Amino acid sequence: MKTSKRKRRMIFNNDGDDIWSVRSADPDELINQRTALLKSTHVDTIFYSTVRGSFGVFIHHTKIGTIRTNESLIDNKLDPLQVMVDFARKNGIEIFWSMRMNDTHDAWDPKLILEFKKEHPEYLIGSAERRPPYGGWTAVDYGHRKVRDLKFRYFEEVCQNYDIDGIELDFFRHPVLFKHKPGLPVSQEELDLMTELIIRIRKMTDELGVEKGHPILIAIRVPDSVEYCKAIGIDLELWLAEDVVDLLIVSGYFRINPWEYSVNLGHKYGVQVYASLDESRVKRR
């Protein structure tokens, strides 16, 4: 049953690092890293991320982005996302593709900075010399149409090429979306630009879902506060009210509100809510 209302006891979010332990093109070697043990468990859904440390850099086969994985695996046509789709279909598990809306690992590891960011430093919120007080300087600024268009095309390409049940827009890693003055909220214009992007994505998934004969759902992972989301560029309550979101995933390395806050918010708009259970990275001093 492919529906937002299906029962999901547990969602396993795999960030795709298992690919670095694989040394052959045998799909079973990848599956055995983290996924095989999910059979006959309470995991009903897999979210699989193929983003690798930077904007537009992936481990799945793409003609729009950049592929970064073991060269031997590319040559042997091993596609990690297709391997996960095949496993999910064989075992009756729902499968989503997860993409980080901003991945700034490259701010701390320069070798991860690839073509797009090198060629277009104007699309970033900072530079190695002028680092912002919050967030990695390599975060892309969604105020630029080129950034929004590319992000849309990344989602569209995967929805066209893979038999997935849905996509996750992971705004939590890392939650910097626009270049603006530190400590101040984004503008209404910037909020509208992000809303325009997610509505565009929703229209695309709806149209492709009709072609494929089943819905392509949209999950978002966001901080657990309407006000916090709005300050960084996510008009969360509007998105829920406008029915552009099917699954709401809240929290991550920090949590702002009790779980009931998000549950009540989601249920107000008929949207299922799931807690993201992560280790805390807010340390006591």
N, C-alpha and C positions, 0 to 999 in steps of 0.2 A: 504494500500500500504506500503510494508516494503522495503524502499529504502533510501539511504543516501540523495537523491534528493527531498524527500517529503517535503511539506511545514510544517515548525514548527514555529508557531507564538510565542509560549512561551514554555520553558522547566521548569518544576517545579522540583527542586532538593531537595529531602527530606532526611535529614541526619539520619533518623530512630529513633530520640529521642522520637517520639510519643509512642513507645512501653512502656516507663516507666510510662505512664499515664493510661495504660490498666490494668484492674483488673479481667478480665474474659477471657475465651477462645472464646468469641463471635467475629467473624471477624468484624462485624459492629462496635463494640466499637473501634477497631483500625482505621477503615476507617473514623469514625466520628471525630477523633482527628484533622486531617489535610487534608484528601483526598476527602471526600464526596463533599466538596464545589467546587471541580474542575470540576464537571459536568457542561456542557454547558457554559464553559468559553473559553478563548483563549489558554488554556493549551492543547497542542497537544501531549506532551511527558512528562512522569514521569521518573526521575532518582531516584532510591531508594537505599540508602546505608544501609548495614546491619553490617558495621564494628563498633566494640565497644571498642574504646580507645586503642587498641594495635594490633600488628601484629598477624593475624590468629585468632582473636577473633570476633565472629559474633553472630547475633541474628537469622539468618536463620538456617535451619537444615543442618548440615554438619557432615561428617564422617572424614574429613581431618583436619579441624580446631577445635577450641574450641567454644562451645555455651555458651554465657553469656546473660541470660535474666531472667525474672521472672520464677522461677521453676514451678509454677502452669501452666504456658503457655506451657512449654515443655511437661509436663505430659499430658496436654490436646491436644497435637499435633497441637497447633496453630503455624503456620509458617508465620511470617510477610511478607516474600518475596512472598510466594504463595498467600497470601491475596491480595497483590498489583498487582500481575499478573492477578488474577481473576477479580479484579476491572477494570484494564486496558482493558482486553478483553471484558468485559461486556459493557464498555462505549466507545469503539473504540479509545482508547488512546494507543499510543506507550509506551513501558515499557523497560527501561534499568536497569541493575544492576550496581551500582556504588561502586567501592572499592578504598579506599585511599591507595596509594602506600606506604605511611608511616604515621601511626597514632601514635602520641607521647603524647597523653593525659596522658599516664601512667608515663611520666617524672615528672608530677606534682601531680599525684594521685597514690601512690605506690600500693594501693590495686588492681589497674587495671593490674599490671604486673603479667602475668600468666606464665604457664609452659615453653613455648618455650624460652622466653627471660631469665628466671631464669636458665634454663638448658644450655643455650648457650650464655653466656655474651660476648664471642669472636665475635659474629655476630653483636654486637652493636657498635655505633660510639663513645661511651663513657661509663661512669659509674657514679653512684651517687657521688663518690668521685672525679672523674676526668671528669667534665662536659665540653663539647666543648663550645667555645665562641659563636657559632651560632647553633641554632636548639636544639631540645630536645635530651638528651643523650640516650634515649631509641630507637632512630631511628635505623632501621636495615641497614646494609651495603650490598648493592647489588653486591659488589665485591665477595661475597661468593656464590658458586653454590647452596648450600642448600637453601639459601634465595630465589634465583631466581626460583629454582625448586618448592618450596612450593607455591610461588606466582602464578606460572603457574598452578599448580594443583588446587588452589582455584578458579581461573577463569574457568578452565576446568570442575570442578565439577558442578558449577552453570550453565554453558552453556549446560551440559548434562542433568541436572535434572529439569530445569525450562524453560517454553516457553517464553523466553525473546526475544526482538527485537535487543538488543545490550548490550554492556558493556561499562562502563566508567572507564578509568584508571585515577584516580584523583591524579596527581603529585603535586597539589597545597597544599594539606593537608597531610603531611607537607613537604615542598620542600627541604628535605635533603636526599640524596640517597646513597652517598658514604662517607667513612671515609677518609679525606684527610687534608692536611695542611690548616688551616684557611686562607681565602683570596686568595687562589690559585685555579685555575680551575681543574676539574678532568682530568685524563689522557685520551689519545686516547683509550687505552685499556679498560678503564671503560666505555667510550662512546660506544664502540663496544659491550661490554657485555650487556648494556641496550638495544641496538638496536637488538641484537640477541634474547633477551627475547621478545620484542614486535613483532618481525617477527615470533617467535615460537607461540605466542598467535594468531596472524593473521592466520597462517596456520591452527591452531586448530579450530578457528571460521569458517573459510571457509569450512573445512571438515564437521563440525557438521551442518553447514548451509545447505549443500547439503543433509545430512541425514534427516534433519527436514523439508526440502522443502522450506525454506526461509532464506535470509541472516541474519547473526548475525553481526551487525555493531560494529565498534570500535570508541568510542569517547575518546579523551584525554583532560584533563583540565591542563593547563600549564601556567606559567608566560608569559606575552605578549612581549617577546623579544627573538629573535633567539640567541643572544649572551648570555643572562642570562641563557636560557635553556641549552645551550651547556656547560656553566661553571659548572652547577650542575649535568650534566650527561644525558641530553636529546638532542639528535641530531635532533632537530625539523625539519629543512628543509630537511634533508635526509629522514626522515620518511614520510613527505608529498610527496616528489619526488618519493619514492619507493611504494607509494599507500598502506601503511599499516594503514592509518588513514582515517576514513570516516567523522567524525565531529571534529572540532577544537573548544574547549571551552577555552577562554582566560580570564586571570585576576582573581581577588579574593579580598583579603584583601588589596592589593596594585596594582597599575597600573603604568607601566613604559612608555608606548607609547600611542598616540592617537588611537582610535578604528580603524581608517583607515589603520594603519600599519598592524594590524592582518588581516583585511578584504582583503587587497591587497595580503598579503602573502598566505592566503588560496585560493583565487581565482586564483592565479598564478598556483596552482596545482589542481584546480578543486575541492577543499574541502570546504564544508560549514563552516562558522564561526559564533559562538554565543558568545555574551558578558556575562560573569558571573558577575552579579550585586550584590555585597556584601557591607556591611558596611566597611568603611576604618578602619584598625587597625594601621595605621601610624599616630601617634598623634603629634600635635604641642607641642613643649616644651616652 
